[in-house]
């Protein structure tokens, strides 16, 4: 599929400079682009690449428009504009409608006519699959589950019983939605399993990455709000609630019954302890441990940055001495106050 520079500019409600009839057929970075590609500049440190790029068009801000020799579309946020153009030129294959002959379909299901269900899928009893849904090869949709309009499950996704998935969601391969949460009671050293009788409720426009796991609730449901974005290999435990439009990068883990607000971001390997409440607009940097609730938004960190090994070893040793050092400092402060009082 091809679009002209002028057509793309119109779709972005933006102005362009250069040849509006130039055809755009692909996307690429500035240094890898070839004629026919569109690229973007959102970071000034790559500004010099504007002189050498072969891209037929570049998305950039007005401040950088004088530096590009090729066609350009002037936008406020080049990266956001690139995201919209990428959707426009998305070449991901879309399978034809229909149910493959190898699919096993249970009783009392409600499957719309225009869905696509690929080979090897198992659709259990009382499942609802709405219009435009795409179920990739070897997926399992458990009893009483629902997959709403235009949602896509890539191959090998497992959706357990009673799970509800909203409209326009994308769930990548290997994700498991609705497995039992980690619930056990201890009887003199022996772990007694607690059946997890809640479910998982996923809102509209949610993206879930490959091999992510979202556990069903123990009693109440695990809830993922509208517009949430979950990266590969994330784990959300039972009874967690994630507010709308929150995003979390790979290896983020949220322990049971935590409540995460709206419009939060969690960088890779963030860890949130159970039963905490995280305020709307909270931003957590990489490798941070969130061990207490917060009532106000902000940026929070707890991971330590990289050092050379020699410095790190010294600092680790000093960290172990912090308690003794604090006590010594407190003693010295008392002695100083005493001497100060005597001298006056």
N, C-alpha and C positions, 0 to 999 in steps of 0.2 A: 504494500500500500504506500502511496506517495502523496505528499501534501506540498503545496508551494509555500515559500516563505510568507507570502501575503496571507494565505489561508491560516497558517499557524499563528501569525500575528493577530489576526482577527479573532481566532479562538481564545487567545490570551488577553484580548482587549488591550493590545500594546501597539506601539509604533515600530516601524522597521526602517532600515536604511539599506540601500543597494537594490538588487534585482529581485522584485517581488515574485517573479515567475519561476525563480530557481526551484527545482524539485528536490525535496528532502525525503529520503527513503530509509535512513538509519540514524543511530545515535552512537556517539563515541566520546571519549575524553579528548581534550585538545591535542595531546601529543600523539594519539593513535588514530585520529579522525582521517577519513578519506573523502574525496569529493562525493557529494550526496548525503553526507552525515551532518547532523546538527550537534553542537556541543554547548558548553556553558562555562562561564567564569564567575565563580562565587568567592574565590579567595585571591587576594591581590598578589600573593607570592607566586602565582602561576601566570601573572600578567605578561611576562616576556614570551610565553608560548603563543600569544596572539599574533606575534610576528611570523611564526613558522607553521602554525596549524594549517592543515589542508581542508578543514571543515568548510562546507559550503555556507554555513550559517552559525552564528554564535549568539547565545542568550547571555546578555550582560546588563549591568546597570548603566545609567546615563553617564556616570563618572568615568567609565572605561570605554565608552562608545567611540571616542576619537582614536583609540589605540588599535582598532581592528581594521584590517584591510578587506576582509570578506564581508558578506552580507551579515547584518546584525538585527536582532530584535531587542528592543530596549524595555526592560522590565524592572520592577522594584526588587524582586527576590529571584535571582537567576536559578537558584537550586530548586525552589518551589516550582518555577516555570518549567524547568527540566523534568520534574516529576510529572507534570500534566502532559508534556509532550511525549514522555516515555509511555504513558498510558495510551496515548493516541497511536503510537507506532508499535505497541506491544505485539510481538510475533509468537507468543505462547500459543501452541495449537489448541483449538477448541473442538472437542469431539462432536460428532453428529448425535442427534437425539436418538434414543432407543435403548432398549434393555437387552444386553447380550444373552445369548441362549444358555450360557453356563451359570447365570445368576440364579441364586436360590432365594425365592420370595416366600415369606410366611403368609399366614392367614390374616384376614381383616386389615390389610394394608391399604393406604390411600396414597397412590403414586400418580403424580400428574403426567399428562400425556407427553409433554415436551422436555422430559428429563433425559439425562444420559447416565446409564449405569453400565460400567465396563465389566469385562470378564472376571470371574472368580469372586464376585461380591456375594455377601450373605445379608439379606434384608429380613429381619426377624418379624414376628407377629406385631400387628397394630402400629407399625411404623408409618409416619407421615413424611412424604417427600414432595415438596411443593415445586411450582413451575420454575423451569430454568436451572434447576440444581444439576450439578455434575458430580457423580460418584466414581472415583478412579478405581482402577483394578485392585481386586483383593481387599476391598474395604469391608468392614463389618459394621452394621448399624443395628443396635440392640433393640430388644422388645420395647415398644411404646415410645421410642425416640422420635424426634422431629428434626428434619433438615428443611429450613425455610427457603424462600425464593432466592434463586440465583447464587446460592452458596456452593462452593466447590471444595470437595474433599479429594486431595491427591491420593495416589495409590498407597495402600497399606495403612490407612487411618482406621483406628478402632474407636467407635462410639458406643459406649455402654448403654444399658437399658435406662429409659426415661429421660435421657439427656435431651435438652432443648437447645437447638442452634438457630440463631436468628438469620436474617436476610443478608445477602451480599458478603458473607464471610468467606475467608480462604483458610483452609487447614492443610498444612503441608504433610508430606509423607512421614509415617511413623508416629504421628501424634496419637496419644491415648487420652480420650476424654471420658471421665466418669469412672475410672478405676477406684477401688476402695481407698479411702484415706487411711493413714497410719494410726489406727485406733486400737489400743490394747489396755487392759487392766492387769495389774500385777497381783498374783495370788501366791505369796511366799516364794517369789522367784520364778514362778511359772506365768507366762503371758497368756491371758485370756482374750481372745479376739472379740472386738465389739463390731457387730454388723453395721455397715454404713448405709443408712436408710434414706439419706437425702439424695439430691441429684446435682447436676450442673446446669445452670441457666446461662447461656451465652447470648449477648445482645446482637444488634445489627452491626455490620461493617467491621467485624473483628477479624484480625489476622493472627493465626497461631502457627509458629514455626515447626520445623521438622523435629521429631522426637521430643516435643514438649509433652508434659504430663499435667493434666488438671484433674485433681481428685474430687470425687463426689463428697457431699457433706455427710457428716455423721448423723445428724438429725435435721438441721436446716440445710438449705441448698448452698453450694458454692456458686457465686455470682460473678460473671465477667460483664462489665458494662459496655454500652455502645462505643464503637470506635477504638477499643483497646487493641494494642499491637504487642504481641508476645513473640520473642525471638526463639531461635532453635535452642533446644536443651534447657528450657526453663521448667521449673517445677512449682506448681501452685497447689498447696495442700488443702485439706478438707475445711469447709466452712469459710474459706477466705472470700472477701468481697473486694473486687477491684473496680474503682470508679471509672467513669467514662473518659475515653481519650488518654488514658495512661499508657505509657510505653515502657517496655523492659527489654534490655539487651541480654545476650546469651548467658546461660548459667545462673541467672537470677533465681533465687529461691525464696518463697514466701511461706512461712510456717502457719500451722492451723489457726483459724479464727482471727487472723489479722484483717484489719479493715484499711484498705488503701484508698485514698481520695482520688478526685478527678484531676486530670492534666498533670500527673506526676511523671517523672522519668527516672529510670533505674539503669545505670550503666552496668557493664558486664560484671558478673560474679557478685552482685549485690545480694545481701542476705538480710531478711526481715524476720525477726523472731515472732513467735505466736502471740496472739491476743493483744497486739499493739494496734493503735490507731494512727494512721499517717495522714497528715493534713493535705487538703487540695493544694496543688502547685508545689509539692515537695520534689526536689531534684537531688539524686544520690549519685555520687561519683563512684568510679570503679573499685571493686573489691572492698566495699564498705559493709560493716556490720551494723545494722540498725537494731539497737537493743533497748530503746525506749520510745514511747509515743511522743509526737510533737503536735502542738496546737496551732502553730503558725507555719506558713510556707517558708522555704529557704533552700539553700544549697548545703548539703551535709556530706561529710567525708570521715572515714576512719581508717582506710588503708594507708600504708606508708609507701612513699614513692621510692623508685629505684635508686640505689647507691652502689658504689664500688664495694666489693665484698669486704675489704679491710675495714672501711668505715662502718659498714653494717654490723660487723662482728663487734666492734667497739661499742656501738650504740646499743646493741642487744645486751651487752654486759652492763652498761650503765642503766638501761631500763630496769634490769633486775635489782639495781641498787636504789631505785627511786624512793622506796618507802623509807629506807634507812637515811637517805639524804634529806628527805622531808622532815623526819624526826630530828635530825641533827640541826637543820635550819631553824626549826621551831625552838629548840633548846638555846641556840645562839641568839635568837630574837628575844627570848625571855631574859637572858643574861645581859644583853645590850640595854633593854628597857630598865633593868635593875640598876646597871651602872649609870645610865642616863639620869635616873631618879636620884641616886646618891650624889651625883655631881651637881645637881641643881639645888 
